[in-house]
Amino acid sequence: MAKHSSNFRRLSHGYCTKWTSCKVRNAADPSYCINCDSYLAKPKYLPNWLVIKKRCEQQLAVFEQFPPEIQPGFSSFQGALIDNLHASNNIIEQLEINVKEA
């Protein structure tokens, strides 16, 4: 792995091993990456994922306080937050298992 590490793209939430052949253009949005077979997240990224989860929960709570008539205008934003919340829960669960085993 170390031999080929120059082909890795370091992200704030893990690693992409496809580097230039990756078709994802918004790698900063973790929900795009977690289902990719070239995505790696190590236990050292657990704090990042915990922040992602907390931020999504806080922003969704704010969204719920919007008046009902303006909520539809933000539905795509809400969908992205929900996707990232599910992604963070998934990765956090996996990383916490790895931390306990280590």
DSSP file (Angstrom, degrees, kcal/mol; ACC not computed):
  #  RESIDUE AA STRUCTURE BP1 BP2  ACC     N-H-->O    O-->H-N    N-H-->O    O-->H-N    TCO  KAPPA ALPHA  PHI   PSI    X-CA   Y-CA   Z-CA
    1    1 A M    >         0   0    0      0, 0.0     3,-0.6     0, 0.0     4,-0.2   0.000 360.0 360.0 360.0 -43.1    0.0    0.0    0.0
    2    2 A A  G >   +     0   0    0      1,-0.2     3,-1.2     2,-0.2     4,-0.2   0.857 360.0  61.1 -63.1 -33.7    2.8    2.4    0.9
    3    3 A K  G 3  S+     0   0    0      1,-0.3     3,-0.3     2,-0.1    -1,-0.2   0.851 113.8  34.6 -60.1 -35.4    4.4    1.8   -2.5
    4    4 A H  G X  S+     0   0    0     -3,-0.6     3,-2.1     1,-0.2    -1,-0.3   0.193  82.2 112.6-105.8  14.9    1.4    3.1   -4.3
    5    5 A S  G X   +     0   0    0     -3,-1.2     3,-1.5     1,-0.3    -1,-0.2   0.695  64.1  72.2 -66.1 -17.0    0.4    5.8   -1.8
    6    6 A S  G 3  S+     0   0    0     -3,-0.3    -1,-0.3     1,-0.3    -2,-0.1   0.693  92.3  59.1 -69.5 -15.0    1.2    8.5   -4.4
    7    7 A N  G <  S+     0   0    0     -3,-2.1     2,-0.3    12,-0.1    -1,-0.3   0.433  87.6 100.5 -89.1  -0.6   -1.9    7.4   -6.2
    8    8 A F    <   -     0   0    0     -3,-1.5     2,-0.6    -4,-0.1     9,-0.2  -0.628  63.6-147.0 -87.9 143.1   -4.1    8.2   -3.2
    9    9 A R  E     -A   16   0A   0      7,-3.0     7,-2.4    -2,-0.3     2,-0.4  -0.949  18.0-140.1-106.6 117.9   -6.1   11.3   -2.9
   10   10 A R  E     -A   15   0A   0     -2,-0.6     2,-0.3     5,-0.2     5,-0.2  -0.643  23.0-174.8 -81.2 128.6   -6.4   12.4    0.7
   11   11 A L  E >   -A   14   0A   0      3,-3.0     3,-0.6    -2,-0.4    17,-0.1  -0.724  40.1-108.2-114.3 166.7   -9.8   13.7    1.7
   12   12 A S  T 3  S+     0   0    0     -2,-0.3    36,-0.1     1,-0.2     3,-0.1   0.681 121.0  35.9 -68.4 -15.2  -10.9   15.3    5.0
   13   13 A H  T 3  S-     0   0    0      1,-0.2     2,-0.3    35,-0.1    -1,-0.2   0.352 130.2 -48.9-120.8   3.5  -12.8   12.1    5.7
   14   14 A G  E <  S-A   11   0A   0     -3,-0.6    -3,-3.0    27,-0.1     2,-0.4  -0.987  70.4 -57.2 161.7-153.7  -10.6    9.3    4.3
   15   15 A Y  E     -AB  10  40A   0     25,-3.3    25,-2.5    -2,-0.3     2,-0.5  -0.957  24.9-150.4-127.7 144.1   -8.7    8.3    1.1
   16   16 A C  E     -AB   9  39A   0     -7,-2.4    -7,-3.0    -2,-0.4     3,-0.2  -0.969   6.8-169.4-108.8 123.4   -9.6    7.8   -2.5
   17   17 A T  S    S+     0   0    0     21,-2.6    22,-0.1    -2,-0.5    -1,-0.1   0.487  79.7  67.4 -92.9  -1.7   -7.4    5.2   -4.2
   18   18 A K  S >  S+     0   0    0     20,-0.2     3,-2.2     1,-0.2     2,-0.2   0.728  71.3 170.3 -85.6 -22.6   -8.6    6.0   -7.7
   19   19 A W  G >  S+     0   0    0      1,-0.3     3,-1.3    -3,-0.2    -1,-0.2  -0.273  70.3  11.9  48.7-108.9   -7.0    9.4   -7.7
   20   20 A T  G 3  S+     0   0    0      1,-0.3    -1,-0.3    -2,-0.2    -2,-0.1   0.732 127.6  57.6 -73.3 -21.1   -7.2   10.8  -11.3
   21   21 A S  G <  S+     0   0    0     -3,-2.2    -1,-0.3     2,-0.0     2,-0.2   0.473  78.6 116.2 -87.5   0.4   -9.7    8.1  -12.5
   22   22 A C    <   -     0   0    0     -3,-1.3    -6,-0.0     1,-0.1     0, 0.0  -0.506  51.1-161.6 -68.9 132.2  -12.2    9.1   -9.8
   23   23 A K        +     0   0    0     -2,-0.2     2,-0.4     2,-0.0    -1,-0.1   0.518  57.6 107.5 -93.4  -7.2  -15.4   10.4  -11.4
   24   24 A V        -     0   0    0      1,-0.2     3,-0.3     2,-0.0    -2,-0.1  -0.597  44.0-176.6 -75.0 125.6  -16.7   12.1   -8.2
   25   25 A R  S    S+     0   0    0     -2,-0.4     2,-0.2     1,-0.2    -1,-0.2   0.557  77.2  52.9 -99.4 -10.8  -16.4   15.8   -8.6
   26   26 A N    >   +     0   0    0      1,-0.1     3,-2.1     3,-0.1     6,-0.3  -0.482  58.7 153.7-122.0  61.5  -17.6   16.7   -5.1
   27   27 A A  T 3   +     0   0    0     -3,-0.3    -1,-0.1     1,-0.3     6,-0.1   0.652  66.1  73.2 -66.3 -14.2  -15.3   14.5   -2.9
   28   28 A A  T 3  S+     0   0    0     -3,-0.1    -1,-0.3     1,-0.1     3,-0.1   0.735  83.4  75.9 -69.8 -20.3  -15.8   17.0   -0.1
   29   29 A D  S X  S-     0   0    0     -3,-2.1     3,-1.8     1,-0.2     4,-0.5  -0.817  75.1-160.4 -91.0 103.4  -19.3   15.5    0.2
   30   30 A P  G >> S+     0   0    0      0, 0.0     4,-1.7     0, 0.0     3,-1.0   0.719  79.9  72.7 -63.8 -22.7  -18.6   12.2    2.0
   31   31 A S  G 34 S+     0   0    0      1,-0.3     4,-0.3     2,-0.2    -4,-0.1   0.761  94.6  56.2 -65.9 -20.5  -21.9   10.6    1.0
   32   32 A Y  G <4 S+     0   0    0     -3,-1.8    -1,-0.3    -6,-0.3     3,-0.1   0.782 111.7  42.4 -75.0 -26.8  -20.6   10.3   -2.6
   33   33 A C  T X4 S+     0   0    0     -3,-1.0     3,-2.1    -4,-0.5     6,-0.2   0.791  91.5  76.1 -93.7 -31.0  -17.5    8.4   -1.5
   34   34 A I  T 3< S+     0   0    0     -4,-1.7    -1,-0.1     1,-0.3    -2,-0.1   0.741  96.8  48.5 -66.2 -22.9  -18.5    5.8    1.1
   35   35 A N  T 3  S+     0   0    0     -4,-0.3     2,-0.3    -3,-0.1    -1,-0.3   0.409  88.2 105.9 -93.8   3.5  -20.1    3.4   -1.3
   36   36 A C  S X  S-     0   0    0     -3,-2.1     3,-1.6     1,-0.1    -3,-0.0  -0.643  70.9-137.3 -84.1 137.6  -17.1    3.4   -3.7
   37   37 A D  T 3  S+     0   0    0     -2,-0.3    -1,-0.1     1,-0.3    -3,-0.1   0.588 103.3  57.1 -71.0  -8.2  -14.9    0.4   -3.6
   38   38 A S  T 3  S+     0   0    0     -5,-0.1   -21,-2.6     2,-0.0     2,-0.4   0.272  83.3 106.8-103.9  10.7  -11.8    2.6   -3.7
   39   39 A Y  E <   -B   16   0A   0     -3,-1.6     2,-0.4   -23,-0.2   -23,-0.2  -0.762  45.6-175.7 -94.6 134.6  -12.7    4.6   -0.6
   40   40 A L  E     -B   15   0A   0    -25,-2.5   -25,-3.3    -2,-0.4     2,-0.4  -0.991   8.4-176.4-127.9 136.0  -10.8    4.0    2.7
   41   41 A A        -     0   0    0     -2,-0.4   -27,-0.1   -27,-0.2    -2,-0.0  -0.992  11.3-160.2-130.5 126.7  -11.4    5.5    6.1
   42   42 A K    >   -     0   0    0     -2,-0.4     3,-2.6     1,-0.1     4,-0.2  -0.629  36.1-102.1-100.6 160.7   -9.0    4.7    8.9
   43   43 A P  G >  S+     0   0    0      0, 0.0     3,-1.8     0, 0.0    -1,-0.1   0.761 117.2  70.9 -54.2 -25.3   -9.8    5.1   12.6
   44   44 A K  G 3  S+     0   0    0      1,-0.3     4,-0.2     2,-0.1   -30,-0.1   0.710  93.1  58.5 -65.9 -15.9   -7.8    8.3   12.7
   45   45 A Y  G <> S+     0   0    0     -3,-2.6     4,-2.1     1,-0.2     3,-0.3   0.435  75.8  98.4 -90.3  -0.1  -10.7    9.8   10.7
   46   46 A L  H <> S+     0   0    0     -3,-1.8     4,-2.4     1,-0.2     5,-0.2   0.908  79.7  53.0 -55.4 -46.0  -13.3    9.0   13.4
   47   47 A P  H  > S+     0   0    0      0, 0.0     4,-1.9     0, 0.0    -1,-0.2   0.894 107.9  52.0 -58.5 -37.3  -13.2   12.6   14.8
   48   48 A N  H  > S+     0   0    0     -3,-0.3     4,-2.3    -4,-0.2    -2,-0.2   0.926 110.6  47.6 -62.2 -44.0  -13.8   14.0   11.4
   49   49 A W  H  X S+     0   0    0     -4,-2.1     4,-2.5     1,-0.2    -1,-0.2   0.856 108.4  54.4 -67.5 -34.7  -16.9   11.7   10.9
   50   50 A L  H  X S+     0   0    0     -4,-2.4     4,-2.4     2,-0.2    -1,-0.2   0.887 109.6  48.1 -65.2 -37.6  -18.2   12.6   14.4
   51   51 A V  H  X S+     0   0    0     -4,-1.9     4,-2.8     2,-0.2     5,-0.2   0.908 110.0  51.9 -66.8 -42.6  -18.0   16.3   13.4
   52   52 A I  H  X S+     0   0    0     -4,-2.3     4,-2.3     2,-0.2    -2,-0.2   0.929 111.7  47.2 -58.8 -45.6  -19.8   15.6   10.1
   53   53 A K  H  X S+     0   0    0     -4,-2.5     4,-2.5     2,-0.2    -2,-0.2   0.944 113.2  47.2 -61.6 -49.1  -22.6   13.8   12.0
   54   54 A K  H  X S+     0   0    0     -4,-2.4     4,-2.5     1,-0.2    -2,-0.2   0.910 112.2  50.2 -60.9 -43.6  -23.0   16.5   14.6
   55   55 A R  H  X S+     0   0    0     -4,-2.8     4,-2.6     2,-0.2    -1,-0.2   0.911 111.0  48.7 -62.6 -42.9  -23.0   19.2   11.9
   56   56 A C  H  X S+     0   0    0     -4,-2.3     4,-2.5    -5,-0.2     5,-0.2   0.923 111.6  49.6 -63.2 -43.8  -25.7   17.4    9.9
   57   57 A E  H  X S+     0   0    0     -4,-2.5     4,-1.9     1,-0.2    -2,-0.2   0.914 112.5  47.7 -61.6 -43.0  -27.8   16.9   13.0
   58   58 A Q  H  X S+     0   0    0     -4,-2.5     4,-1.9     1,-0.2    -2,-0.2   0.923 113.4  46.8 -64.9 -44.0  -27.6   20.6   13.9
   59   59 A Q  H  X S+     0   0    0     -4,-2.6     4,-2.3     1,-0.2    -2,-0.2   0.865 111.2  51.5 -69.5 -34.8  -28.4   21.8   10.4
   60   60 A L  H  X S+     0   0    0     -4,-2.5     4,-2.0     2,-0.2    -1,-0.2   0.875 107.7  53.4 -66.9 -36.1  -31.3   19.4   10.1
   61   61 A A  H  X S+     0   0    0     -4,-1.9     4,-0.6    -5,-0.2    -2,-0.2   0.897 110.3  47.1 -64.0 -40.0  -32.7   20.7   13.4
   62   62 A V  H >< S+     0   0    0     -4,-1.9     3,-1.2     1,-0.2     4,-0.5   0.914 108.6  55.4 -65.8 -42.7  -32.5   24.3   12.1
   63   63 A F  H >< S+     0   0    0     -4,-2.3     3,-1.5     1,-0.3    -2,-0.2   0.883 101.6  57.9 -57.3 -40.0  -34.2   23.2    8.8
   64   64 A E  H 3< S+     0   0    0     -4,-2.0    -1,-0.3     1,-0.3    -2,-0.2   0.730 100.6  58.2 -64.5 -21.1  -37.1   21.8   10.8
   65   65 A Q  T << S+     0   0    0     -3,-1.2    -1,-0.3    -4,-0.6    -2,-0.2   0.567  82.3 106.9 -86.0  -9.4  -37.6   25.2   12.4
   66   66 A F  S <  S-     0   0    0     -3,-1.5     5,-0.1    -4,-0.5    -3,-0.0  -0.355  87.6 -93.1 -64.9 149.0  -38.1   26.9    9.0
   67   67 A P    >>  -     0   0    0      0, 0.0     3,-1.8     0, 0.0     4,-1.1  -0.394  36.3-118.0 -59.8 141.1  -41.7   27.9    8.1
   68   68 A P  T 34 S+     0   0    0      0, 0.0     3,-0.2     0, 0.0    -2,-0.1   0.785 110.1  62.3 -54.5 -30.8  -43.4   25.1    6.2
   69   69 A E  T 34 S+     0   0    0      1,-0.2     4,-0.2     2,-0.1    -3,-0.0   0.742 109.2  39.3 -72.3 -21.4  -44.0   27.2    3.1
   70   70 A I  T X4 S+     0   0    0     -3,-1.8     3,-0.8     1,-0.1     4,-0.4   0.576  93.0  85.6-102.3  -9.5  -40.2   27.8    2.6
   71   71 A Q  G >< S+     0   0    0     -4,-1.1     3,-1.9     1,-0.2     7,-0.2   0.877  81.4  61.1 -59.6 -39.4  -39.1   24.2    3.4
   72   72 A P  G >  S+     0   0    0      0, 0.0     3,-1.3     0, 0.0     4,-0.3   0.831  96.5  61.3 -59.2 -29.1  -39.7   22.9   -0.1
   73   73 A G  G <  S+     0   0    0     -3,-0.8    -2,-0.2     1,-0.3     3,-0.1   0.665 109.2  42.6 -68.8 -15.3  -37.2   25.3   -1.5
   74   74 A F  G <> S+     0   0    0     -3,-1.9     4,-2.5    -4,-0.4    -1,-0.3   0.165  79.1 111.5-113.7  15.7  -34.5   23.7    0.6
   75   75 A S  H <> S+     0   0    0     -3,-1.3     4,-2.5     1,-0.2     5,-0.1   0.847  77.5  50.9 -64.1 -35.0  -35.4   20.1    0.0
   76   76 A S  H  > S+     0   0    0     -4,-0.3     4,-2.0     2,-0.2    -1,-0.2   0.890 111.0  49.5 -69.8 -36.3  -32.3   19.3   -2.0
   77   77 A F  H  > S+     0   0    0      2,-0.2     4,-2.0     1,-0.2    -2,-0.2   0.915 111.7  49.0 -63.9 -43.0  -30.2   20.8    0.8
   78   78 A Q  H  X S+     0   0    0     -4,-2.5     4,-2.5     1,-0.2    -2,-0.2   0.910 109.0  53.0 -62.6 -42.3  -32.1   18.7    3.3
   79   79 A G  H  X S+     0   0    0     -4,-2.5     4,-2.4     1,-0.2    -1,-0.2   0.892 108.1  50.2 -60.8 -40.6  -31.6   15.6    1.2
   80   80 A A  H  X S+     0   0    0     -4,-2.0     4,-2.3     2,-0.2    -1,-0.2   0.893 110.6  50.0 -65.1 -39.7  -27.8   16.1    1.1
   81   81 A L  H  X S+     0   0    0     -4,-2.0     4,-2.2     2,-0.2    -2,-0.2   0.911 111.1  48.6 -64.6 -41.9  -27.7   16.5    4.9
   82   82 A I  H  X S+     0   0    0     -4,-2.5     4,-2.5     2,-0.2     5,-0.2   0.915 110.7  51.1 -64.9 -42.7  -29.7   13.3    5.3
   83   83 A D  H  X S+     0   0    0     -4,-2.4     4,-2.4     1,-0.2    -2,-0.2   0.922 112.5  46.0 -59.0 -44.8  -27.4   11.5    2.9
   84   84 A N  H  X S+     0   0    0     -4,-2.3     4,-2.6     2,-0.2    -1,-0.2   0.836 110.0  54.0 -69.7 -32.3  -24.3   12.7    4.9
   85   85 A L  H  X S+     0   0    0     -4,-2.2     4,-2.4     2,-0.2    -2,-0.2   0.926 111.1  45.6 -66.0 -44.0  -25.9   11.8    8.2
   86   86 A H  H  X S+     0   0    0     -4,-2.5     4,-2.2     2,-0.2    -2,-0.2   0.906 113.3  50.7 -64.1 -41.0  -26.5    8.2    7.0
   87   87 A A  H  X S+     0   0    0     -4,-2.4     4,-2.6    -5,-0.2     5,-0.2   0.928 111.0  48.2 -61.6 -45.2  -23.0    8.1    5.6
   88   88 A S  H  X S+     0   0    0     -4,-2.6     4,-2.9     1,-0.2     5,-0.3   0.911 110.7  50.4 -65.1 -41.3  -21.5    9.3    8.9
   89   89 A N  H  X S+     0   0    0     -4,-2.4     4,-2.0     2,-0.2    -1,-0.2   0.914 112.3  48.7 -60.9 -41.3  -23.5    6.8   10.9
   90   90 A N  H  X S+     0   0    0     -4,-2.2     4,-1.8     2,-0.2    -2,-0.2   0.947 116.5  40.2 -63.1 -51.1  -22.4    4.0    8.7
   91   91 A I  H  X S+     0   0    0     -4,-2.6     4,-3.1     2,-0.2     5,-0.3   0.901 112.9  54.6 -68.6 -41.7  -18.7    4.9    8.8
   92   92 A I  H  X S+     0   0    0     -4,-2.9     4,-2.8    -5,-0.2     5,-0.2   0.921 107.6  51.3 -58.5 -44.0  -18.7    5.8   12.5
   93   93 A E  H  X S+     0   0    0     -4,-2.0     4,-1.5    -5,-0.3    -1,-0.2   0.932 113.8  43.9 -58.6 -46.0  -20.1    2.3   13.3
   94   94 A Q  H  X S+     0   0    0     -4,-1.8     4,-1.8     1,-0.2    -2,-0.2   0.909 115.2  47.6 -66.9 -42.6  -17.4    0.6   11.2
   95   95 A L  H  X S+     0   0    0     -4,-3.1     4,-2.3     1,-0.2    -2,-0.2   0.869 108.8  53.9 -69.5 -35.9  -14.6    2.8   12.6
   96   96 A E  H  X S+     0   0    0     -4,-2.8     4,-2.1    -5,-0.3    -1,-0.2   0.865 107.3  51.7 -66.6 -34.4  -15.7    2.3   16.2
   97   97 A I  H  X S+     0   0    0     -4,-1.5     4,-1.9    -5,-0.2    -1,-0.2   0.924 110.8  48.2 -64.4 -44.0  -15.6   -1.4   15.7
   98   98 A N  H  X S+     0   0    0     -4,-1.8     4,-1.4     1,-0.2    -2,-0.2   0.868 110.4  51.4 -64.4 -37.2  -12.0   -1.1   14.4
   99   99 A V  H  < S+     0   0    0     -4,-2.3    -1,-0.2     1,-0.2    -2,-0.2   0.906 110.3  48.8 -66.5 -41.7  -11.0    1.1   17.3
  100  100 A K  H  < S+     0   0    0     -4,-2.1    -2,-0.2     1,-0.2    -1,-0.2   0.852 111.7  49.7 -66.1 -34.9  -12.4   -1.5   19.8
  101  101 A E  H  <        0   0    0     -4,-1.9    -1,-0.2     1,-0.2    -2,-0.2   0.771 360.0 360.0 -74.9 -25.7  -10.6   -4.3   18.1
  102  102 A A     <        0   0    0     -4,-1.4    -1,-0.2    -5,-0.2    -2,-0.2   0.484 360.0 360.0 -74.2 360.0   -7.2   -2.6   18.0
